[in-house]
Amino acid sequence: MPKTKVTTTTYTGEDGHERTQYRTTIPKQLAETFDMDGAELEWKMGGASNKLEIQVIHDE
């Protein structure tokens, strides 16, 4: 299974509060297999403490 890195960006919002945003990429093969172009992703905690589940949602 491909691995990607998570990057962190911290910024100050218009309201003056500091915020942190996390970003990662999706490997091209996975995006194409699941037809992710224009899709929404639903994120939730998995069954294990270090598991993340992502569901691809297509508007139809």
N, C-alpha and C positions, 0 to 999 in steps of 0.2 A: 504494500500500500504506500502511495506517495506521502511524503512529509513536507510541510511548509512551516515557515516561521511566523510568529505573531509579533507585530511591531506595535509600539505604544506611542501615542502623541498626546501631550498635555497642553491645554490651551485655556485661556480665560474667556469666558462667555461675555456677552453684552451686559449681563446682569452683574458682572464682576466675580462670579464664582469660577473656581478652577475646575476643569473637567478633564477626564482622561478618555481617550478613544482607542480601542484595540482594532487592529486590522490584519487580515491574512488574505492569501490568494487561494483560489480553488484550482487544482490541476486541470489543464485543458481537457484531458481525456474524461475526467469525471463530469465536468460541465457539459461536454458534448453527449456523453452517455445518458445523462439525466435531463437533457434538453433544458438547461438552466437559463438560456438567454431570455431575459425579461420576466423570469419567474421570481416568486418571493420564497424566502426560506423561513421555516419555523424552527426555532431552537428550543431544546429542552434538556434537562439533566437526564443522564442515562441511569441504568440500574447500578452501576459501580460508581465509586466516589470520583473517579477520574475519567468518566465517560460522558460524551456529549452526543446527543442525537440531533440530526438535522433532517427535516422533511421538506421536499421540494413541492411548492404549491403553484399550480398552473391555473390562471384565470381562464375560464372557458365560457 
